[in-house]
Amino acid sequence: MFNEVHSIHGHTLLLITKPSLQATALLQHLKHSLILTTKLHNIQRSLDDIPAGSIILFDMMEADKKLIHYWQENLSRKNNNIRVLLLNTPDEYPFRDIENWPYINGVFYASEDESRLLEGLHGVLRGECYFSQKLASYLITHSGNYRYNGTDTTLLTHREKEILNKLRIGASNNEIARSLFISENTVKTHLYNLFKKISVKNRTQAVSWANDNLRR
């Protein structure tokens, strides 16, 4: 069961949840608000083919521990630049459990309204992430615990490469935020994703990696 519309962004939004009238209505609303190709996938069924560049919106309200583990394993085997966003996340869901999600780019809590969901999705489509300030700080602090298979620079977004080049000239988070017209919190979430993708633990290692792999 799915709905599609031509996307001006070139991405597919895949909502993984239990099929229902409410889920279909949400998907229709997102489709028209974001002008995005959208699909609905039954959370109880396996999924083998995920288009490159897909944005996965995973409904935590419909998942138990067994399903969560299955989908984490399933998505971790993908290597096509997908982005994972958690929907209806319980407010008490531990940060350390969020770490276990591959390609995590955003967390929407059950207490957040639809306007925040749209705001966050618009940011993700611009190459940003959607994390609370506390979660972003936690992830960037613990990013050394994660590893991303491969260091192909094509897997980095344009914004991530911009931030890497800012790091190479010694820019602080605040300076990067001002120069790129984004929030300092957004810079932190980009750094988290960068550190995870290129398998480094800190800014010094990131700069060293950039010097070896990126052109100035």
C-alpha positions as CSV (number, residue, x, y, z in Angstrom):
1,M,0.0,0.0,0.0
2,F,1.6,3.3,-1.0
3,N,1.0,6.7,-2.5
4,E,3.3,8.5,-4.8
5,V,3.8,12.0,-6.2
6,H,6.6,13.6,-8.3
7,S,9.3,14.9,-5.9
8,I,11.0,18.2,-6.4
9,H,13.7,17.0,-3.9
10,G,14.6,13.7,-5.6
11,H,14.1,11.8,-2.4
12,T,11.6,9.2,-1.3
13,L,10.0,9.4,2.1
14,L,9.3,5.9,3.4
15,L,6.9,5.6,6.4
16,I,7.4,2.3,8.2
17,T,4.4,1.7,10.4
18,K,1.2,-0.3,10.9
19,P,-1.1,0.4,8.0
20,S,-4.2,2.4,9.1
21,L,-6.4,5.3,8.1
22,Q,-4.4,7.6,10.4
23,A,-1.1,6.6,8.8
24,T,-2.5,7.0,5.3
25,A,-3.8,10.5,6.2
26,L,-0.4,11.5,7.7
27,L,1.4,10.3,4.6
28,Q,-1.0,12.2,2.3
29,H,-0.4,15.4,4.3
30,L,3.4,15.0,4.2
31,K,3.2,14.2,0.5
32,H,1.4,17.5,-0.3
33,S,3.2,19.6,2.3
34,L,6.7,18.5,1.2
35,I,6.1,17.8,-2.5
36,L,7.8,14.5,-1.9
37,T,7.5,11.0,-3.2
38,T,6.0,9.0,-0.4
39,K,5.4,5.3,0.4
40,L,3.9,3.4,3.3
41,H,5.4,0.1,4.3
42,N,4.0,-2.4,6.8
43,I,6.3,-2.5,9.8
44,Q,5.6,-6.3,10.2
45,R,6.9,-7.1,6.8
46,S,10.5,-7.4,5.5
47,L,11.8,-4.8,3.1
48,D,14.7,-5.6,0.8
49,D,14.7,-2.7,-1.7
50,I,15.2,0.8,-0.4
51,P,16.0,3.4,-3.1
52,A,19.2,5.4,-2.7
53,G,18.7,8.7,-0.8
54,S,15.5,7.5,0.9
55,I,14.4,9.1,4.1
56,I,13.0,6.5,6.5
57,L,10.4,7.6,8.9
58,F,10.1,4.8,11.5
59,D,7.0,4.8,13.8
60,M,8.3,3.8,17.2
61,M,4.7,3.6,18.6
62,E,4.1,0.5,16.5
63,A,7.4,-1.3,17.4
64,D,8.3,-3.6,20.2
65,K,11.9,-4.5,21.1
66,K,12.0,-7.4,18.7
67,L,10.8,-5.3,15.8
68,I,13.2,-2.5,16.6
69,H,16.2,-4.9,16.7
70,Y,15.0,-6.4,13.3
71,W,14.8,-3.0,11.6
72,Q,18.1,-1.8,13.1
73,E,19.8,-4.9,11.6
74,N,18.0,-4.6,8.3
75,L,18.8,-0.9,7.8
76,S,22.4,-1.4,8.9
77,R,23.0,-3.6,5.9
78,K,22.0,-0.9,3.5
79,N,24.8,1.2,2.0
80,N,22.9,3.6,-0.2
81,N,23.0,6.9,1.7
82,I,19.6,6.5,3.5
83,R,18.6,8.7,6.4
84,V,16.6,7.3,9.4
85,L,14.2,9.4,11.4
86,L,12.3,8.1,14.4
87,L,8.6,9.1,14.7
88,N,6.4,9.0,17.9
89,T,9.5,8.3,20.0
90,P,8.7,7.9,23.7
91,D,10.0,10.8,25.7
92,E,11.9,8.4,28.0
93,Y,13.6,6.5,25.1
94,P,17.3,6.3,26.2
95,F,19.9,8.3,24.3
96,R,22.1,5.2,24.3
97,D,19.4,3.2,22.4
98,I,19.1,6.0,19.8
99,E,22.8,5.4,19.2
100,N,22.0,1.9,18.0
101,W,20.0,3.2,15.0
102,P,22.1,3.2,11.8
103,Y,22.0,6.4,9.7
104,I,20.1,8.3,12.4
105,N,19.3,11.8,11.3
106,G,16.4,12.8,13.5
107,V,14.2,12.0,16.4
108,F,10.6,13.2,16.7
109,Y,9.0,12.6,20.1
110,A,5.4,11.6,20.7
111,S,4.9,14.8,22.5
112,E,5.7,16.9,19.4
113,D,3.0,18.2,17.2
114,E,2.7,17.9,13.4
115,S,4.1,21.4,12.8
116,R,7.4,20.3,14.4
117,L,7.4,17.2,12.3
118,L,7.1,19.3,9.1
119,E,9.7,21.7,10.3
120,G,12.1,18.9,11.0
121,L,11.5,17.2,7.7
122,H,12.1,20.4,5.8
123,G,15.4,20.7,7.6
124,V,16.4,17.1,6.8
125,L,15.6,17.7,3.1
126,R,18.1,20.7,3.3
127,G,20.7,18.3,4.6
128,E,20.3,19.1,8.3
129,C,19.5,16.9,11.2
130,Y,16.7,17.1,13.8
131,F,17.9,16.4,17.3
132,S,17.1,18.1,20.6
133,Q,20.0,20.1,22.0
134,K,20.6,17.5,24.8
135,L,20.5,14.6,22.4
136,A,22.8,16.3,19.9
137,S,25.3,17.0,22.7
138,Y,25.2,13.4,23.8
139,L,25.7,12.0,20.3
140,I,28.6,14.3,19.4
141,T,30.2,13.4,22.7
142,H,29.8,9.7,22.1
143,S,30.3,9.6,18.4
144,G,33.6,7.8,18.8
145,N,31.6,4.7,19.7
146,Y,30.3,4.3,16.2
147,R,31.8,3.2,13.0
148,Y,30.7,3.6,9.4
149,N,31.9,1.1,6.8
150,G,33.8,2.9,4.2
151,T,35.2,6.4,3.8
152,D,34.0,7.2,0.3
153,T,33.7,11.0,0.1
154,T,30.7,10.7,-2.1
155,L,28.7,9.6,0.9
156,L,29.3,13.0,2.5
157,T,26.7,15.7,1.9
158,H,27.7,19.1,0.4
159,R,27.0,20.7,3.8
160,E,29.2,18.1,5.6
161,K,32.1,18.8,3.3
162,E,31.6,22.6,3.9
163,I,31.8,22.0,7.6
164,L,34.9,19.8,7.2
165,N,36.6,22.5,5.3
166,K,35.7,25.0,8.1
167,L,37.3,22.6,10.6
168,R,40.5,22.6,8.6
169,I,40.9,26.4,9.1
170,G,40.3,26.0,12.8
171,A,36.7,27.5,12.9
172,S,34.7,27.0,16.1
173,N,31.2,25.6,16.1
174,N,29.9,29.2,16.6
175,E,32.0,30.5,13.7
176,I,30.8,27.7,11.4
177,A,27.2,28.3,12.3
178,R,27.5,32.1,11.5
179,S,29.3,31.5,8.2
180,L,26.8,28.9,7.0
181,F,23.7,30.7,8.5
182,I,22.6,27.7,10.5
183,S,22.3,27.1,14.3
184,E,25.1,26.0,16.4
185,N,23.0,23.0,17.4
186,T,22.7,22.0,13.7
187,V,26.5,22.2,13.4
188,K,26.8,19.8,16.3
189,T,24.5,17.3,14.6
190,H,26.4,17.6,11.4
191,L,29.6,16.9,13.2
192,Y,28.1,13.8,14.9
193,N,27.1,12.4,11.4
194,L,30.6,13.3,10.0
195,F,32.5,11.6,12.9
196,K,30.3,8.5,12.5
197,K,30.7,8.4,8.7
198,I,34.5,8.8,8.6
199,S,35.2,6.8,11.8
200,V,36.9,9.5,13.9
201,K,36.6,10.5,17.5
202,N,37.4,14.2,17.5
203,R,37.9,17.4,15.5
204,T,41.7,16.8,15.2
205,Q,41.2,13.4,13.6
206,A,38.4,14.8,11.4
207,V,40.8,17.5,10.1
208,S,43.5,14.8,9.5
209,W,41.0,12.7,7.5
210,A,39.9,15.8,5.5
211,N,43.5,16.7,4.6
212,D,43.9,13.2,3.3
213,N,40.6,12.8,1.5
214,L,39.2,16.2,0.5
215,R,40.5,18.8,-1.9
216,R,40.7,22.3,-0.7
